[in-house]
Amino acid sequence: MSFHVERAYDDPQPGRYRVLVDRLWPRGVTKERAALDEWCKEVAPSADLRKWYGHVPERFDEFARRYRAELAEAEAPAALDALRAKATEGEVALVTATRDVERSGAEVLRVVLEGTD
């Protein structure tokens, strides 16, 4: 399986299945520019968790712990399985609007999907 994190504001990499993994649409990005194949809100962090985190670097470890717990609930496990299945067909880009992709929900999601944590 091959997952990559990409910003919604960067040029899409060719040949990747692009999935928006944010709950909110990226500000100022048109559907054409986003070039998405799917918008998977089921795997996005909850609004409460996203607001609590606020991209404060010191909160990232706790954010990641709470987000992993959310990914074990409700609709997320089926959506995770679908993303893993899609990755068996080729590269999957997890698209996010976040500036700091290394400390983002998309990066936590990538690690979870790849089973490397």
The first five atom37 places (N, CA, C, CB, O) and aatype in JSON, in Angstrom:
{
  "aatype": [12, 15, 13, 8, 19, 6, 1, 0, 18, 3, 3, 14, 5, 14, 7, 1, 18, 1, 19, 10, 19, 3, 1, 10, 17, 14, 1, 7, 19, 16, 11, 6, 1, 0, 0, 10, 3, 6, 17, 4, 11, 6, 19, 0, 14, 15, 0, 3, 10, 1, 11, 17, 18, 7, 8, 19, 14, 6, 1, 13, 3, 6, 13, 0, 1, 1, 18, 1, 0, 6, 10, 0, 6, 0, 6, 0, 14, 0, 0, 10, 3, 0, 10, 1, 0, 11, 0, 16, 6, 7, 6, 19, 0, 10, 19, 16, 0, 16, 1, 3, 19, 6, 1, 15, 7, 0, 6, 19, 10, 1, 19, 19, 10, 6, 7, 16, 3],
  "atom_mask": [
    [1, 1, 1, 1, 1],
    [1, 1, 1, 1, 1],
    [1, 1, 1, 1, 1],
    [1, 1, 1, 1, 1],
    [1, 1, 1, 1, 1],
    [1, 1, 1, 1, 1],
    [1, 1, 1, 1, 1],
    [1, 1, 1, 1, 1],
    [1, 1, 1, 1, 1],
    [1, 1, 1, 1, 1],
    [1, 1, 1, 1, 1],
    [1, 1, 1, 1, 1],
    [1, 1, 1, 1, 1],
    [1, 1, 1, 1, 1],
    [1, 1, 1, 0, 1],
    [1, 1, 1, 1, 1],
    [1, 1, 1, 1, 1],
    [1, 1, 1, 1, 1],
    [1, 1, 1, 1, 1],
    [1, 1, 1, 1, 1],
    [1, 1, 1, 1, 1],
    [1, 1, 1, 1, 1],
    [1, 1, 1, 1, 1],
    [1, 1, 1, 1, 1],
    [1, 1, 1, 1, 1],
    [1, 1, 1, 1, 1],
    [1, 1, 1, 1, 1],
    [1, 1, 1, 0, 1],
    [1, 1, 1, 1, 1],
    [1, 1, 1, 1, 1],
    [1, 1, 1, 1, 1],
    [1, 1, 1, 1, 1],
    [1, 1, 1, 1, 1],
    [1, 1, 1, 1, 1],
    [1, 1, 1, 1, 1],
    [1, 1, 1, 1, 1],
    [1, 1, 1, 1, 1],
    [1, 1, 1, 1, 1],
    [1, 1, 1, 1, 1],
    [1, 1, 1, 1, 1],
    [1, 1, 1, 1, 1],
    [1, 1, 1, 1, 1],
    [1, 1, 1, 1, 1],
    [1, 1, 1, 1, 1],
    [1, 1, 1, 1, 1],
    [1, 1, 1, 1, 1],
    [1, 1, 1, 1, 1],
    [1, 1, 1, 1, 1],
    [1, 1, 1, 1, 1],
    [1, 1, 1, 1, 1],
    [1, 1, 1, 1, 1],
    [1, 1, 1, 1, 1],
    [1, 1, 1, 1, 1],
    [1, 1, 1, 0, 1],
    [1, 1, 1, 1, 1],
    [1, 1, 1, 1, 1],
    [1, 1, 1, 1, 1],
    [1, 1, 1, 1, 1],
    [1, 1, 1, 1, 1],
    [1, 1, 1, 1, 1],
    [1, 1, 1, 1, 1],
    [1, 1, 1, 1, 1],
    [1, 1, 1, 1, 1],
    [1, 1, 1, 1, 1],
    [1, 1, 1, 1, 1],
    [1, 1, 1, 1, 1],
    [1, 1, 1, 1, 1],
    [1, 1, 1, 1, 1],
    [1, 1, 1, 1, 1],
    [1, 1, 1, 1, 1],
    [1, 1, 1, 1, 1],
    [1, 1, 1, 1, 1],
    [1, 1, 1, 1, 1],
    [1, 1, 1, 1, 1],
    [1, 1, 1, 1, 1],
    [1, 1, 1, 1, 1],
    [1, 1, 1, 1, 1],
    [1, 1, 1, 1, 1],
    [1, 1, 1, 1, 1],
    [1, 1, 1, 1, 1],
    [1, 1, 1, 1, 1],
    [1, 1, 1, 1, 1],
    [1, 1, 1, 1, 1],
    [1, 1, 1, 1, 1],
    [1, 1, 1, 1, 1],
    [1, 1, 1, 1, 1],
    [1, 1, 1, 1, 1],
    [1, 1, 1, 1, 1],
    [1, 1, 1, 1, 1],
    [1, 1, 1, 0, 1],
    [1, 1, 1, 1, 1],
    [1, 1, 1, 1, 1],
    [1, 1, 1, 1, 1],
    [1, 1, 1, 1, 1],
    [1, 1, 1, 1, 1],
    [1, 1, 1, 1, 1],
    [1, 1, 1, 1, 1],
    [1, 1, 1, 1, 1],
    [1, 1, 1, 1, 1],
    [1, 1, 1, 1, 1],
    [1, 1, 1, 1, 1],
    [1, 1, 1, 1, 1],
    [1, 1, 1, 1, 1],
    [1, 1, 1, 1, 1],
    [1, 1, 1, 0, 1],
    [1, 1, 1, 1, 1],
    [1, 1, 1, 1, 1],
    [1, 1, 1, 1, 1],
    [1, 1, 1, 1, 1],
    [1, 1, 1, 1, 1],
    [1, 1, 1, 1, 1],
    [1, 1, 1, 1, 1],
    [1, 1, 1, 1, 1],
    [1, 1, 1, 1, 1],
    [1, 1, 1, 0, 1],
    [1, 1, 1, 1, 1],
    [1, 1, 1, 1, 1]
  ],
  "atom_positions": [
    [[0.85, -1.19, 0.0], [0.0, 0.0, 0.0], [0.88, 1.24, 0.0], [-0.96, 0.0, 1.22], [1.92, 1.29, 0.66]],
    [[0.45, 2.22, -0.74], [1.22, 3.44, -0.84], [0.3, 4.65, -0.65], [1.94, 3.52, -2.19], [-0.54, 4.96, -1.49]],
    [[0.48, 5.32, 0.49], [-0.29, 6.52, 0.8], [0.66, 7.71, 0.89], [-1.09, 6.35, 2.13], [1.78, 7.58, 1.38]],
    [[0.21, 8.84, 0.4], [1.0, 10.07, 0.45], [0.1, 11.19, 0.95], [1.6, 10.42, -0.96], [-1.1, 11.19, 0.69]],
    [[0.68, 12.13, 1.68], [-0.06, 13.3, 2.12], [0.29, 14.45, 1.19], [0.25, 13.66, 3.62], [1.46, 14.75, 0.96]],
    [[-0.74, 15.1, 0.65], [-0.55, 16.24, -0.24], [-1.43, 17.39, 0.22], [-0.88, 15.85, -1.7], [-2.53, 17.18, 0.75]],
    [[-0.95, 18.59, 0.02], [-1.76, 19.77, 0.32], [-2.72, 20.05, -0.82], [-0.87, 21.01, 0.58], [-2.38, 19.87, -1.99]],
    [[-3.91, 20.49, -0.49], [-4.93, 20.81, -1.49], [-4.49, 21.99, -2.36], [-6.26, 21.13, -0.8], [-5.0, 22.16, -3.47]],
    [[-3.56, 22.8, -1.88], [-3.13, 24.0, -2.59], [-1.95, 23.74, -3.52], [-2.76, 25.07, -1.6], [-1.58, 24.62, -4.3]],
    [[-1.37, 22.56, -3.46], [-0.26, 22.19, -4.34], [-0.79, 21.53, -5.61], [0.74, 21.25, -3.6], [-1.92, 21.04, -5.64]],
    [[0.03, 21.52, -6.63], [-0.37, 20.84, -7.87], [-0.49, 19.34, -7.62], [0.65, 21.12, -9.0], [0.37, 18.74, -6.98]],
    [[-1.57, 18.74, -8.12], [-1.76, 17.29, -7.93], [-0.64, 16.49, -8.6], [-3.12, 16.85, -8.49], [-0.18, 16.85, -9.69]],
    [[-0.22, 15.43, -7.95], [0.75, 14.51, -8.53], [0.01, 13.56, -9.46], [1.54, 13.73, -7.42], [-1.01, 12.98, -9.06]],
    [[0.48, 13.38, -10.68], [-0.23, 12.52, -11.63], [-0.22, 11.05, -11.2], [0.39, 12.65, -13.02], [0.73, 10.57, -10.6]],
    [[-1.31, 10.37, -11.52], [-1.39, 8.94, -11.29], [-1.81, 8.53, -9.89], [0.0, 0.0, 0.0], [-1.83, 7.33, -9.59]],
    [[-2.13, 9.48, -9.04], [-2.56, 9.15, -7.68], [-4.07, 9.35, -7.55], [-1.81, 10.02, -6.65], [-4.64, 10.3, -8.1]],
    [[-4.69, 8.45, -6.82], [-6.1, 8.58, -6.47], [-6.17, 9.61, -5.34], [-6.75, 7.19, -6.04], [-5.59, 9.38, -4.28]],
    [[-6.85, 10.73, -5.56], [-6.84, 11.85, -4.61], [-8.09, 11.85, -3.73], [-6.72, 13.18, -5.35], [-9.21, 11.89, -4.24]],
    [[-7.88, 11.8, -2.42], [-8.97, 11.75, -1.46], [-8.82, 12.91, -0.47], [-8.99, 10.39, -0.71], [-7.82, 13.0, 0.24]],
    [[-9.81, 13.79, -0.42], [-9.82, 14.85, 0.58], [-10.19, 14.22, 1.92], [-10.81, 16.0, 0.19], [-11.23, 13.58, 2.03]],
    [[-9.34, 14.41, 2.93], [-9.56, 13.79, 4.23], [-9.82, 14.83, 5.32], [-8.36, 12.93, 4.61], [-9.63, 14.56, 6.5]],
    [[-10.25, 16.01, 4.92], [-10.65, 17.07, 5.84], [-12.17, 17.12, 5.89], [-10.06, 18.45, 5.42], [-12.84, 16.77, 4.92]],
    [[-12.71, 17.56, 7.0], [-14.16, 17.69, 7.13], [-14.67, 18.93, 6.39], [-14.56, 17.75, 8.61], [-15.82, 18.97, 5.95]],
    [[-13.81, 19.95, 6.26], [-14.18, 21.2, 5.61], [-13.49, 21.3, 4.24], [-13.81, 22.41, 6.49], [-12.37, 20.81, 4.06]],
    [[-14.18, 21.92, 3.29], [-13.6, 22.13, 1.97], [-12.47, 23.16, 2.08], [-14.68, 22.6, 0.94], [-12.61, 24.14, 2.8]],
    [[-11.35, 22.95, 1.39], [-10.23, 23.9, 1.45], [-10.63, 25.28, 0.9], [-9.03, 23.36, 0.65], [-11.16, 25.4, -0.21]],
    [[-10.38, 26.29, 1.68], [-10.76, 27.65, 1.32], [-10.07, 28.08, 0.02], [-10.41, 28.63, 2.47], [-8.85, 27.95, -0.12]],
    [[-10.86, 28.6, -0.91], [-10.31, 29.16, -2.14], [-9.92, 28.15, -3.2], [0.0, 0.0, 0.0], [-9.32, 28.53, -4.2]],
    [[-10.24, 26.88, -3.01], [-9.87, 25.85, -3.98], [-11.12, 25.41, -4.73], [-9.19, 24.63, -3.27], [-12.11, 25.01, -4.12]],
    [[-11.07, 25.5, -6.04], [-12.21, 25.05, -6.85], [-12.18, 23.53, -6.98], [-12.17, 25.71, -8.26], [-11.16, 22.89, -6.74]],
    [[-13.31, 22.97, -7.36], [-13.38, 21.52, -7.58], [-12.41, 21.09, -8.67], [-14.81, 21.11, -7.96], [-11.77, 20.04, -8.57]],
    [[-12.3, 21.91, -9.7], [-11.39, 21.58, -10.8], [-9.94, 21.58, -10.32], [-11.57, 22.57, -11.96], [-9.18, 20.67, -10.64]],
    [[-9.56, 22.59, -9.57], [-8.18, 22.71, -9.06], [-7.86, 21.57, -8.09], [-7.98, 24.08, -8.35], [-6.75, 21.05, -8.09]],
    [[-8.83, 21.19, -7.27], [-8.6, 20.12, -6.29], [-8.36, 18.78, -6.98], [-9.79, 20.01, -5.34], [-7.59, 17.96, -6.49]],
    [[-9.01, 18.56, -8.1], [-8.86, 17.32, -8.87], [-9.01, 16.08, -7.99], [-7.49, 17.3, -9.56], [-8.19, 15.17, -8.03]],
    [[-10.09, 16.07, -7.2], [-10.33, 14.98, -6.26], [-11.08, 13.83, -6.92], [-11.1, 15.48, -5.06], [-11.91, 14.03, -7.81]],
    [[-10.78, 12.65, -6.45], [-11.54, 11.47, -6.84], [-12.6, 11.14, -5.8], [-10.6, 10.28, -7.04], [-13.59, 10.47, -6.09]],
    [[-12.37, 11.63, -4.57], [-13.27, 11.29, -3.46], [-13.09, 12.3, -2.33], [-13.01, 9.83, -2.94], [-12.01, 12.88, -2.17]],
    [[-14.16, 12.5, -1.57], [-14.09, 13.3, -0.35], [-14.56, 12.38, 0.76], [-14.97, 14.62, -0.44], [-15.75, 12.04, 0.82]],
    [[-13.68, 11.98, 1.63], [-13.97, 10.99, 2.66], [-14.04, 11.66, 4.04], [-12.9, 9.86, 2.66], [-13.08, 11.63, 4.8]],
    [[-15.19, 12.27, 4.33], [-15.38, 12.96, 5.61], [-15.4, 11.99, 6.78], [-16.69, 13.76, 5.58], [-15.14, 12.38, 7.92]],
    [[-15.71, 10.72, 6.51], [-15.82, 9.72, 7.58], [-14.51, 9.5, 8.33], [-16.31, 8.4, 7.01], [-14.51, 9.04, 9.47]],
    [[-13.39, 9.82, 7.7], [-12.09, 9.61, 8.36], [-11.47, 10.91, 8.85], [-11.13, 8.93, 7.4], [-10.35, 10.91, 9.37]],
    [[-12.18, 12.01, 8.71], [-11.67, 13.31, 9.17], [-11.84, 13.42, 10.69], [-12.4, 14.48, 8.45], [-12.78, 12.86, 11.25]],
    [[-10.94, 14.16, 11.35], [-11.13, 14.4, 12.78], [-12.45, 15.14, 13.03], [-9.94, 15.21, 13.37], [-12.89, 15.93, 12.2]],
    [[-13.06, 14.88, 14.17], [-14.3, 15.56, 14.51], [-14.05, 17.07, 14.63], [-14.9, 15.0, 15.82], [-12.92, 17.51, 14.84]],
    [[-15.12, 17.85, 14.48], [-15.01, 19.3, 14.61], [-14.49, 19.68, 15.99], [-16.37, 19.96, 14.36], [-13.66, 20.58, 16.1]],
    [[-14.97, 19.01, 17.02], [-14.51, 19.33, 18.38], [-13.02, 19.06, 18.54], [-15.3, 18.52, 19.41], [-12.3, 19.87, 19.12]],
    [[-12.56, 17.93, 18.03], [-11.14, 17.6, 18.15], [-10.29, 18.57, 17.33], [-10.88, 16.15, 17.69], [-9.25, 19.03, 17.8]],
    [[-10.73, 18.87, 16.13], [-9.99, 19.8, 15.27], [-9.87, 21.17, 15.93], [-10.68, 19.93, 13.9], [-8.8, 21.78, 15.92]],
    [[-10.97, 21.65, 16.51], [-10.95, 22.96, 17.18], [-10.07, 22.93, 18.41], [-12.37, 23.39, 17.57], [-9.33, 23.88, 18.67]],
    [[-10.13, 21.83, 19.19], [-9.29, 21.71, 20.38], [-7.8, 21.76, 20.0], [-9.61, 20.41, 21.14], [-7.01, 22.45, 20.64]],
    [[-7.44, 21.02, 18.97], [-6.04, 20.95, 18.54], [-5.55, 22.32, 18.07], [-5.86, 19.91, 17.42], [-4.5, 22.79, 18.53]],
    [[-6.27, 22.95, 17.19], [-5.91, 24.28, 16.72], [-4.52, 24.37, 16.11], [0.0, 0.0, 0.0], [-3.98, 25.47, 15.98]],
    [[-3.95, 23.25, 15.72], [-2.6, 23.17, 15.15], [-1.53, 23.75, 16.07], [-2.56, 23.91, 13.82], [-0.53, 24.31, 15.63]],
    [[-1.77, 23.58, 17.38], [-0.76, 23.95, 18.38], [0.2, 22.76, 18.47], [-1.42, 24.28, 19.79], [-0.2, 21.69, 18.91]],
    [[1.47, 22.94, 18.06], [2.4, 21.81, 18.0], [2.51, 21.02, 19.3], [3.76, 22.32, 17.62], [2.68, 19.8, 19.27]],
    [[2.43, 21.68, 20.44], [2.55, 20.99, 21.72], [1.38, 20.04, 21.99], [2.66, 22.01, 22.84], [1.49, 19.16, 22.84]],
    [[0.29, 20.21, 21.29], [-0.89, 19.35, 21.47], [-0.92, 18.18, 20.49], [-2.15, 20.17, 21.32], [-1.82, 17.34, 20.57]],
    [[0.04, 18.1, 19.57], [-0.05, 17.12, 18.5], [-0.11, 15.68, 19.0], [1.13, 17.27, 17.59], [-0.94, 14.91, 18.52]],
    [[0.72, 15.3, 19.96], [0.72, 13.91, 20.42], [-0.63, 13.52, 21.01], [1.83, 13.7, 21.47], [-1.12, 12.42, 20.76]],
    [[-1.22, 14.41, 21.78], [-2.54, 14.14, 22.35], [-3.61, 14.15, 21.26], [-2.89, 15.17, 23.45], [-4.53, 13.33, 21.29]],
    [[-3.49, 15.06, 20.31], [-4.4, 15.08, 19.17], [-4.35, 13.74, 18.44], [-4.06, 16.24, 18.21], [-5.38, 13.15, 18.13]],
    [[-3.14, 13.26, 18.16], [-2.97, 12.0, 17.43], [-3.6, 10.84, 18.21], [-1.48, 11.72, 17.17], [-4.24, 9.98, 17.61]],
    [[-3.42, 10.83, 19.53], [-4.01, 9.76, 20.35], [-5.53, 9.81, 20.28], [-3.55, 9.9, 21.82], [-6.17, 8.78, 20.08]],
    [[-6.1, 10.99, 20.43], [-7.56, 11.14, 20.38], [-8.11, 10.83, 18.98], [-7.96, 12.56, 20.79], [-9.17, 10.22, 18.85]],
    [[-7.39, 11.24, 17.96], [-7.83, 10.99, 16.59], [-7.82, 9.5, 16.28], [-6.93, 11.75, 15.59], [-8.75, 8.99, 15.65]],
    [[-6.8, 8.8, 16.72], [-6.77, 7.34, 16.52], [-7.98, 6.68, 17.19], [-5.45, 6.74, 17.09], [-8.56, 5.74, 16.65]],
    [[-8.35, 7.18, 18.36], [-9.53, 6.65, 19.05], [-10.78, 6.91, 18.21], [-9.67, 7.28, 20.45], [-11.65, 6.04, 18.11]],
    [[-10.89, 8.09, 17.62], [-12.04, 8.4, 16.77], [-12.09, 7.48, 15.55], [-12.0, 9.86, 16.32], [-13.16, 7.09, 15.11]],
    [[-10.94, 7.14, 15.02], [-10.89, 6.29, 13.82], [-11.34, 4.86, 14.1], [-9.48, 6.27, 13.26], [-11.56, 4.09, 13.16]],
    [[-11.49, 4.5, 15.36], [-11.97, 3.17, 15.72], [-13.5, 3.15, 15.9], [-11.29, 2.7, 17.0], [-14.08, 2.09, 16.16]],
    [[-14.14, 4.31, 15.75], [-15.57, 4.44, 16.01], [-16.4, 4.57, 14.73], [-15.81, 5.63, 16.9], [-15.9, 4.94, 13.67]],
    [[-17.66, 4.26, 14.86], [-18.73, 4.53, 13.87], [-18.36, 4.14, 12.46], [-19.08, 5.98, 13.89], [-18.07, 2.97, 12.18]],
    [[-18.38, 5.12, 11.55], [-18.21, 4.85, 10.12], [-16.75, 4.74, 9.69], [-18.87, 5.94, 9.34], [-16.47, 4.26, 8.6]],
    [[-15.85, 5.15, 10.52], [-14.44, 5.23, 10.12], [-13.82, 3.88, 9.73], [-13.64, 5.83, 11.24], [-13.15, 3.83, 8.71]],
    [[-14.02, 2.79, 10.49], [-13.36, 1.54, 10.11], [-13.7, 1.06, 8.69], [-13.73, 0.46, 11.09], [-12.81, 0.59, 7.98]],
    [[-14.94, 1.19, 8.28], [-15.32, 0.79, 6.92], [-14.66, 1.69, 5.89], [-16.84, 0.82, 6.75], [-14.21, 1.22, 4.84]],
    [[-14.59, 2.98, 6.18], [-13.94, 3.92, 5.26], [-12.44, 3.65, 5.18], [-14.19, 5.37, 5.7], [-11.84, 3.75, 4.11]],
    [[-11.83, 3.3, 6.31], [-10.4, 2.95, 6.31], [-10.16, 1.71, 5.44], [-9.89, 2.7, 7.75], [-9.2, 1.66, 4.67]],
    [[-11.02, 0.72, 5.58], [-10.89, -0.49, 4.76], [-11.02, -0.17, 3.27], [-11.95, -1.54, 5.16], [-10.29, -0.72, 2.45]],
    [[-11.94, 0.72, 2.93], [-12.13, 1.11, 1.53], [-10.89, 1.83, 0.99], [-13.36, 2.01, 1.38], [-10.5, 1.61, -0.15]],
    [[-10.28, 2.68, 1.81], [-9.05, 3.37, 1.38], [-7.9, 2.38, 1.21], [-8.67, 4.46, 2.4], [-7.11, 2.5, 0.27]],
    [[-7.8, 1.42, 2.11], [-6.74, 0.4, 1.97], [-6.95, -0.42, 0.7], [-6.72, -0.52, 3.21], [-5.99, -0.75, 0.01]],
    [[-8.19, -0.74, 0.4], [-8.5, -1.49, -0.82], [-8.12, -0.68, -2.05], [-10.0, -1.87, -0.87], [-7.56, -1.22, -3.01]],
    [[-8.41, 0.61, -2.02], [-8.06, 1.49, -3.15], [-6.54, 1.53, -3.32], [-8.62, 2.92, -2.92], [-6.05, 1.61, -4.45]],
    [[-5.8, 1.48, -2.22], [-4.33, 1.53, -2.28], [-3.72, 0.27, -2.88], [-3.76, 1.76, -0.9], [-2.57, 0.29, -3.32]],
    [[-4.48, -0.83, -2.91], [-3.96, -2.04, -3.56], [-3.97, -1.88, -5.08], [-4.79, -3.26, -3.15], [-3.3, -2.63, -5.79]],
    [[-4.72, -0.9, -5.57], [-4.8, -0.63, -7.01], [-3.78, 0.39, -7.48], [-6.19, -0.15, -7.36], [-3.49, 0.49, -8.67]],
    [[-3.21, 1.16, -6.53], [-2.25, 2.2, -6.9], [-2.06, 3.18, -5.76], [0.0, 0.0, 0.0], [-2.6, 3.0, -4.67]],
    [[-1.28, 4.22, -6.02], [-0.98, 5.22, -5.0], [-2.21, 6.05, -4.65], [0.15, 6.13, -5.46], [-3.02, 6.39, -5.52]],
    [[-2.34, 6.35, -3.36], [-3.45, 7.16, -2.88], [-2.88, 8.41, -2.21], [-4.35, 6.35, -1.88], [-2.0, 8.33, -1.35]],
    [[-3.38, 9.56, -2.62], [-2.99, 10.84, -2.02], [-4.05, 11.25, -1.02], [-2.79, 11.94, -3.1], [-5.22, 11.4, -1.37]],
    [[-3.64, 11.42, 0.23], [-4.53, 11.93, 1.28], [-4.38, 13.45, 1.24], [-4.17, 11.33, 2.71], [-3.34, 13.98, 1.62]],
    [[-5.41, 14.13, 0.79], [-5.34, 15.56, 0.53], [-5.88, 16.34, 1.72], [-6.13, 15.92, -0.76], [-6.95, 16.02, 2.26]],
    [[-5.14, 17.36, 2.13], [-5.51, 18.19, 3.27], [-5.2, 19.65, 2.98], [-4.79, 17.72, 4.54], [-4.34, 19.95, 2.15]],
    [[-5.89, 20.54, 3.65], [-5.62, 21.97, 3.51], [-4.6, 22.44, 4.54], [-6.91, 22.77, 3.65], [-4.14, 23.58, 4.48]],
    [[-4.24, 21.59, 5.46], [-3.34, 21.95, 6.55], [-1.98, 22.4, 6.04], [-3.17, 20.78, 7.49], [-1.44, 21.81, 5.1]],
    [[-1.44, 23.43, 6.66], [-0.1, 23.91, 6.28], [0.99, 22.97, 6.77], [0.14, 25.31, 6.83], [1.91, 22.63, 6.02]],
    [[0.89, 22.55, 8.01], [1.91, 21.7, 8.63], [1.49, 20.24, 8.48], [2.11, 22.07, 10.15], [0.9, 19.66, 9.38]],
    [[1.8, 19.66, 7.33], [1.33, 18.31, 7.05], [1.97, 17.26, 7.96], [1.6, 17.95, 5.6], [1.38, 16.21, 8.19]],
    [[3.16, 17.53, 8.48], [3.82, 16.56, 9.36], [3.12, 16.43, 10.7], [5.27, 16.96, 9.58], [3.23, 15.39, 11.36]],
    [[2.39, 17.46, 11.11], [1.63, 17.41, 12.35], [0.16, 17.66, 12.05], [2.17, 18.46, 13.38], [-0.47, 18.56, 12.59]],
    [[-0.37, 16.82, 11.17], [-1.75, 16.98, 10.73], [-2.53, 15.68, 10.89], [-1.81, 17.45, 9.27], [-1.95, 14.61, 11.08]],
    [[-3.83, 15.8, 10.82], [-4.66, 14.62, 10.84], [-4.38, 13.71, 9.65], [0.0, 0.0, 0.0], [-4.45, 12.49, 9.77]],
    [[-4.05, 14.3, 8.51], [-3.75, 13.49, 7.33], [-2.52, 12.62, 7.56], [-3.54, 14.4, 6.1], [-2.48, 11.48, 7.1]],
    [[-1.53, 13.14, 8.25], [-0.33, 12.35, 8.54], [-0.64, 11.23, 9.53], [0.8, 13.24, 9.09], [-0.16, 10.11, 9.37]],
    [[-1.44, 11.52, 10.54], [-1.85, 10.48, 11.48], [-2.62, 9.41, 10.72], [-2.72, 11.07, 12.63], [-2.4, 8.22, 10.93]],
    [[-3.51, 9.82, 9.85], [-4.3, 8.9, 9.04], [-3.39, 8.04, 8.16], [-5.31, 9.67, 8.16], [-3.61, 6.83, 8.06]],
    [[-2.38, 8.63, 7.54], [-1.44, 7.87, 6.72], [-0.77, 6.76, 7.53], [-0.37, 8.81, 6.11], [-0.67, 5.63, 7.08]],
    [[-0.32, 7.09, 8.71], [0.34, 6.11, 9.58], [-0.62, 4.99, 9.96], [0.88, 6.79, 10.85], [-0.25, 3.82, 9.94]],
    [[-1.85, 5.36, 10.29], [-2.86, 4.36, 10.64], [-3.14, 3.46, 9.45], [-4.16, 5.04, 11.11], [-3.18, 2.23, 9.59]],
    [[-3.33, 4.04, 8.29], [-3.64, 3.24, 7.09], [-2.5, 2.29, 6.73], [-3.93, 4.17, 5.91], [-2.74, 1.16, 6.3]],
    [[-1.28, 2.75, 6.89], [-0.13, 1.91, 6.55], [0.22, 0.92, 7.67], [1.07, 2.79, 6.25], [1.01, 0.0, 7.47]],
    [[-0.39, 1.13, 8.85], [-0.13, 0.24, 9.97], [1.29, 0.34, 10.49], [0.0, 0.0, 0.0], [1.86, -0.65, 10.95]],
    [[1.86, 1.55, 10.42], [3.25, 1.73, 10.83], [3.39, 2.38, 12.21], [3.98, 2.56, 9.81], [4.49, 2.78, 12.58]],
    [[2.3, 2.48, 12.96], [2.45, 3.08, 14.3], [2.43, 2.02, 15.37], [1.35, 4.09, 14.57], [2.55, 2.34, 16.55]]
  ]
}
